[in-house]
Amino acid sequence: MKCYLADLVYDTVGDHYVVPLNIGYLAAYLENKFNKLLEIKLFKYPEELEKELRIAPPDLLGVSNYSWNSRLGLTFLDIAKSINPQTVTVMGGPNIRLEPDDIKKFLQENSFLDYYIPLEGEEPLAALVEALLKGEEKPAPPGCATIINN
């Protein structure tokens, strides 16, 4: 299973030379849990992610959601779905209201987004990946918000 994880920054500003520790933690957790069942790639810069999406679309694309990159992440989830509608799209991070109705509204407004993980992401993302590896079509693991039958 091919998983891309992205903590995107606008590369028009030259001071974003930081390690994407958040997605590094997610990748390490997934690699530890699933060993060689996953091919994981990490992305910081939009141009690199866009190129890879077009060359080799992933089975799962996860992006971070902070105040400084929310639109950028949503744009790339939309691009991923337009390239391959079967790509499972996931967004996670603190830039969302935590009330269930607010998360539902966010998912409904962004129909290309399959799952939102609002807080710590390691365990919910691993549960989602595990369900997908087992062949579940629309899993709903704990910690992952999704819309099922409206």
Backbone hydrogen bonds, N-H to C=O, Kabsch-Sander energy under -0.5 kcal/mol:
donor,donor_aa,acceptor,acceptor_aa,energy
3,C,1,M,-0.6
3,C,39,E,-3.0
4,Y,60,L,-2.7
5,L,41,K,-2.6
6,A,62,G,-2.9
7,D,43,F,-2.4
9,V,44,K,-1.7
11,D,9,V,-0.6
13,V,10,Y,-1.1
16,H,13,V,-0.6
18,V,16,H,-1.0
21,L,19,V,-2.3
24,G,20,P,-1.7
25,Y,21,L,-2.5
26,L,22,N,-1.6
27,A,23,I,-2.6
28,A,24,G,-2.5
29,Y,25,Y,-2.4
30,L,26,L,-2.5
31,E,27,A,-2.9
32,N,28,A,-2.3
33,K,29,Y,-2.1
34,F,30,L,-2.9
35,N,31,E,-1.7
37,L,34,F,-2.4
38,L,35,N,-0.5
39,E,1,M,-2.8
40,I,38,L,-0.6
41,K,3,C,-2.2
43,F,5,L,-2.2
49,L,45,Y,-1.8
50,E,46,P,-3.0
51,K,47,E,-2.0
52,E,48,E,-2.1
53,L,49,L,-2.8
54,R,50,E,-1.7
55,I,51,K,-1.9
56,A,52,E,-2.9
59,D,2,K,-2.1
60,L,2,K,-1.8
61,L,88,V,-2.7
62,G,4,Y,-2.8
63,V,90,V,-2.4
64,S,6,A,-1.9
65,N,92,G,-1.9
69,N,66,Y,-1.3
70,S,66,Y,-1.1
73,G,69,N,-2.7
74,L,70,S,-2.4
75,T,71,R,-2.4
76,F,72,L,-1.9
77,L,73,G,-2.0
78,D,74,L,-2.2
79,I,75,T,-2.3
80,A,76,F,-2.4
81,K,77,L,-2.2
82,S,78,D,-2.1
83,I,79,I,-2.0
84,N,80,A,-2.9
87,T,84,N,-2.1
88,V,59,D,-3.0
89,T,87,T,-0.5
90,V,61,L,-2.7
91,M,115,Y,-2.0
92,G,63,V,-2.1
93,G,117,I,-1.5
95,N,65,N,-1.9
96,I,94,P,-2.0
102,D,99,E,-0.6
103,I,99,E,-2.2
104,K,100,P,-2.6
105,K,101,D,-2.3
106,F,102,D,-2.2
107,L,103,I,-2.4
108,Q,104,K,-2.6
109,E,105,K,-2.5
110,N,106,F,-1.1
113,L,110,N,-2.6
114,D,89,T,-0.8
114,D,112,F,-0.6
115,Y,89,T,-1.8
116,Y,145,A,-2.2
117,I,91,M,-2.6
125,L,121,G,-2.5
126,A,122,E,-2.2
127,A,123,E,-2.4
128,L,124,P,-2.2
129,V,125,L,-2.7
130,E,126,A,-2.7
131,A,127,A,-2.1
132,L,128,L,-2.4
133,L,129,V,-2.7
134,K,130,E,-1.5
135,G,132,L,-1.4
136,E,131,A,-2.3
144,C,141,P,-1.8
145,A,116,Y,-3.3
145,A,143,G,-0.6
148,I,146,T,-0.5
